[in-house]
Amino acid sequence: MTRTIPFGKPMIGDEEKNAVLQVLDGPMLVHGPRAKAFEASFAAYTGAPHAVSVSSCTAGMHLVWFALGYGPGDEIIVPAQTHAATAHAVEFVGATPVFCDADPKTGNIDIDLLEGLITERTRAICIVHYLGLPVDMDRVNAIAARHSLFVMEDCALAVGTTLNGTHAGLLGDAGSFSFYPVKHMTTAEGGMVTTRHAELAEKVNRMKAFGVDRVVGERKVPGVYDVTMLGYNYRMNEIQAAIGEEQLKKVPMILERRRENYETLHSGLQTIEEVGLFLSTQGGYQSSYYCMSVMLGDGLAQKRPQLMQRLGEMGVGTSVYYPAPVPHMTYYREKYGYDRSCCPVAASISYGSVALPVGPHLTPDDMRYIVDSLKKAISEEK
Ligand SMILES: *Cc1c(COP(=O)(O)O)cnc(C)c1O
């Protein structure tokens, strides 16, 4: 019997709907108490000394680079195996993203290559916890400390990611989370910057709202304020924050379901010799289980479109993380002259893997169905 297994589906219930209606019935749509409350809840959940709500993960990363004053002539090392947003945030301030290839065992940035990319212009390293598996931040931080570099964590897939008990976003100098619909929790669009640095949090907080010196509640005379720095309009509104507050309460349940699905899928996939699996949770490395990317073996990788199409026909939604290494994408290729030989490991993952769903909308029984469907699709393509 055919099922429908979407790759991702937000878990929106009556709690979120009621919270949204309450906001709409009230006087404040922006600058209200909900964004502040959500920041406090997210800080409590992650253990972050400072959490600043923003309009997206991309906006959060942009604000951090902007607040640090990086610009033309500065280089920031980013992974090749990531969403374009990681590199775009660097481009926004006029700095240059320098791409680092991936580790074939995890898909995370290859730390062995980092030091070779550092020049006198390098200012920062930005890592991504690929598919939610934490990067070895002790090694990244040690390299950063040797060269006095700032460390940013792109935490778009890292709600629930911890390393030796510390939540992602607090392992480096700053982190930026995404609440886009298919991520671990959603506010439709939205993000959160976490950091241990009070001054940076304060600056990001001002710069997300035009650089004004006083937000609405702090103004003695309504409408009167000064602008002390350049800033964007990157706020999270009260409707988004109300959804986020309710979503955060569901995160423990969401993570537990993801873990169970992941483990069920993982053991089933081990019986398929044509696919390779990435390392996941072990020891102090706790994954958030964003999805299950499988590497297709020789011969099968070329048939990926047919395989994904066939899985789709059987009701199994799939995706690709990510469609190409960022330096292979036209904008970066044309601007910096990269060619296809750049970042071969990221390329092998981008062009030779399929992402299978493990989201909380699915059950272990769905996982067994995915394994059977994949077996069937592979035998048909052989
Ligand atoms: C989804 C994603 C982003 C973008 O997040 P937004 O909240 O949509 O800006 C950034 N980085 C990575 C690694 C992502 O997967």
The ligand as a Gaussian input file, in Angstrom:
#p B3LYP/6-31G(d) Opt

LIG

0 1
 C       18.185000      26.744000       6.222000
 C       19.589000      27.184000       6.408000
 C       19.916000      28.548000       6.503000
 C       18.915000      29.642000       6.250000
 O       18.062000      29.856000       7.325000
 P       16.984000      31.056000       7.246000
 O       16.360000      31.088000       8.591000
 O       16.006000      30.676000       6.173000
 O       17.729000      32.295000       6.925000
 C       21.222000      28.891000       6.804000
 N       22.170000      27.956000       6.974000
 C       21.910000      26.635000       6.863000
 C       23.003000      25.645000       7.096000
 C       20.607000      26.208000       6.567000
 O       20.357000      24.894000       6.428000

